[in-house]
């Protein structure tokens, strides 16, 4: 279980991408590559009336997201993790459980895939997840990872962000996608003890941080496509 941490998000227009790369790599905090780039896939689970979406859209200070995340090929969820992303007063943390998804079964349905996944979850995860959730969308993107020399602040840059609508399909839709737009997403993350360091970094940022949720943006894209 992660401790509560600060997380700042900055959508970056395509025309400003190089500027931000230079800013990050030449900053006195000396950011350098921390992990090799990889593809991130997240299946968001919500109620039929999209209660989680509404909570996030309205900016309620204490909220939760349910998602199953895996890396690499979108059809290989064998090492997926169920993540509960909790937000409270501007800080967030994750509760994580193993939740393998078998997305390579021929003619597999979401009901079968999620039932098999649910049966492997510990009781604590089942209680937190609750009842009445369904697959809403898969968000997939490429992510680059950076870490400051002091190891107090982590940065990620997401690109090629697309969503796959799951609302009206009995089977996983891993083919038909919608791009979220022509932009990059910079995320800066720091433990609660390093709020001052993060604030100082943001004071030199070329753009102002803003609220951004891939899930909320994805739902809007699917509704208004």
C-alpha positions in Angstrom: 0.0 0.0 0.0 1.4 3.4 -1.0 1.5 6.3 1.5 -0.4 9.5 0.6 1.4 11.6 -1.9 1.1 14.8 -3.9 0.4 14.4 -7.6 0.4 17.3 -10.1 -0.8 17.0 -13.7 0.1 19.3 -16.6 -1.4 18.7 -20.1 1.2 19.8 -22.6 0.3 20.9 -26.2 2.3 19.0 -28.8 4.0 22.2 -29.8 5.4 22.6 -26.3 6.7 19.0 -25.8 10.3 19.7 -26.6 10.3 22.7 -24.3 9.1 20.6 -21.4 11.7 17.9 -22.1 14.5 20.5 -21.9 13.0 22.1 -18.8 12.9 18.7 -17.0 16.3 17.5 -18.0 18.1 20.8 -17.4 16.4 21.7 -14.1 18.7 21.9 -11.0 16.9 18.8 -9.6 18.7 16.9 -12.5 15.9 14.5 -13.6 17.1 11.4 -15.5 15.4 8.4 -17.0 14.3 6.0 -14.2 12.6 3.2 -16.1 12.5 2.2 -19.8 9.4 3.6 -21.6 6.4 1.2 -21.7 2.7 0.9 -22.6 0.2 1.3 -19.8 -3.3 -0.2 -20.0 -6.0 0.6 -17.4 -9.5 -0.9 -17.3 -11.8 1.4 -15.4 -14.7 -0.2 -13.5 -17.7 2.0 -12.6 -21.4 1.6 -11.8 -24.0 1.6 -14.5 -24.8 5.3 -13.7 -21.1 6.2 -13.8 -21.1 7.3 -10.1 -17.2 7.3 -10.0 -17.2 9.5 -13.1 -19.6 12.0 -11.5 -17.6 12.1 -8.3 -14.4 12.9 -10.1 -16.1 15.3 -12.5 -17.5 17.3 -9.5 -14.1 17.4 -7.8 -15.3 16.0 -4.5 -12.3 16.1 -2.2 -12.6 12.5 -1.0 -13.1 10.1 -3.9 -12.0 6.7 -5.3 -11.2 5.1 -8.7 -11.4 1.4 -9.4 -9.1 0.2 -12.2 -7.2 -2.9 -13.3 -3.8 -2.0 -14.7 -1.2 -3.9 -16.8 1.7 -3.2 -19.0 2.7 -4.1 -22.6 0.4 -5.7 -25.0 -3.2 -4.7 -24.5 -4.4 -8.3 -24.9 -2.0 -9.7 -22.2 -3.4 -9.0 -18.7 -1.8 -12.0 -17.0 0.1 -9.8 -14.6 -2.6 -7.2 -14.1 -3.1 -5.4 -10.8 -6.4 -4.1 -9.3 -5.8 -0.6 -8.0 -8.0 1.5 -5.8 -6.8 5.1 -6.2 -8.0 7.1 -3.2 -7.9 10.9 -3.1 -8.2 13.0 0.0 -7.6 16.8 0.4 -5.3 17.0 -2.6 -3.2 13.9 -1.8 -3.7 10.4 -3.1 -2.6 6.8 -2.5 -3.2 3.4 -4.0 -4.2 0.0 -2.6 -3.1 -2.7 -4.9 -3.9 -6.4 -5.4 -2.9 -9.0 -7.9 -5.8 -9.3 -10.4 -4.8 -11.3 -13.6 -7.1 -10.9 -16.6 -7.3 -13.6 -19.2 -8.0 -11.5 -22.3 -6.7 -14.1 -24.8 -9.5 -16.6 -24.4 -11.2 -17.1 -27.8 -14.7 -15.5 -27.7 -14.3 -14.6 -24.1 -16.9 -12.4 -22.5 -16.4 -9.7 -19.9 -18.6 -11.6 -17.5 -16.2 -14.6 -17.7 -13.0 -12.6 -17.6 -14.1 -10.5 -14.6 -15.6 -13.5 -12.8 -12.3 -15.4 -13.1 -10.4 -12.3 -11.9 -12.8 -11.7 -9.0 -12.5 -15.3 -7.8 -8.7 -14.8 -7.4 -9.1 -11.6 -5.3 -8.6 -11.7 -1.5 -11.6 -10.9 0.6 -10.3 -7.4 1.4 -10.2 -6.5 -2.3 -13.7 -7.8 -2.8 -15.0 -5.7 0.0 -13.4 -2.5 -1.2 -14.5 -3.1 -4.8 -18.1 -3.8 -3.7 -20.9 -4.9 -6.1 -22.5 -3.4 -9.2 -19.4 -2.3 -11.1 -18.9 -3.0 -14.8 -16.2 -2.4 -17.4 -16.5 1.1 -18.8 -13.3 1.9 -20.8 -9.7 0.9 -21.3 -7.2 3.7 -21.5 -3.9 2.9 -23.1 -0.8 5.1 -23.5 3.0 5.2 -23.7 4.8 6.4 -20.6 8.3 7.7 -19.9 9.7 7.7 -16.4 12.0 10.2 -14.7 13.5 10.7 -11.2 15.2 13.7 -9.6 18.8 13.2 -8.5 17.6 13.7 -4.8 15.0 10.9 -5.5 12.3 13.0 -3.9 10.3 13.8 -7.0 9.2 11.4 -9.8 8.0 12.5 -13.2 6.2 10.7 -16.0 5.2 11.8 -19.5 2.3 10.1 -21.2 1.7 10.2 -25.0 -0.5 8.5 -27.6 -3.4 8.3 -25.2 -6.4 6.4 -26.5 -9.5 4.9 -25.0 -11.5 1.7 -25.9 -15.2 1.9 -25.1 -16.4 -1.2 -23.2 -19.9 0.0 -22.3 -21.9 -1.7 -25.0 -19.8 -4.8 -25.7 -20.2 -8.2 -24.1 -16.7 -9.0 -25.1 -13.5 -7.0 -24.5 -13.1 -4.3 -27.2 -9.3 -4.2 -27.8 -9.4 -3.0 -31.4 -11.6 0.1 -31.8 -10.1 3.1 -30.0 -10.6 6.8 -29.8 -7.6 9.2 -29.3 -8.0 11.6 -26.4 -6.4 14.4 -28.3 -3.0 15.8 -29.5 -1.2 16.4 -26.2 1.2 15.0 -23.7 0.5 14.6 -20.0 3.2 15.4 -17.5 2.7 14.1 -14.0 4.9 15.1 -11.0 4.7 13.0 -7.9 6.2 13.4 -4.4 5.6 11.9 -1.0 3.8 14.1 1.5 7.0 15.0 3.2 8.4 16.7 0.1 5.6 19.2 -0.6 8.0 22.1 -0.5 10.4 20.6 -3.0 7.4 19.9 -5.4 6.1 23.5 -4.9 9.6 24.9 -5.7 9.7 22.8 -8.9 6.2 24.0 -9.9 7.4 27.6 -9.5 9.7 27.1 -12.4 7.3 25.2 -14.6 6.6 26.7 -18.1 2.8 26.0 -17.7 0.3 26.0 -14.9 -0.9 22.7 -13.5 -4.6 21.8 -13.9 -7.1 19.1 -12.9 -6.9 16.2 -15.4 -8.3 12.7 -15.3 -7.8 10.3 -18.1 -11.0 8.5 -17.1 -13.1 11.7 -17.0 -11.6 12.9 -20.3 -12.2 9.4 -21.8 -15.9 9.3 -20.9 -16.4 12.8 -22.3 -14.7 11.8 -25.5 -16.9 8.7 -25.8 -20.1 10.6 -25.1 -19.4 13.5 -27.4 -17.5 11.7 -30.2 
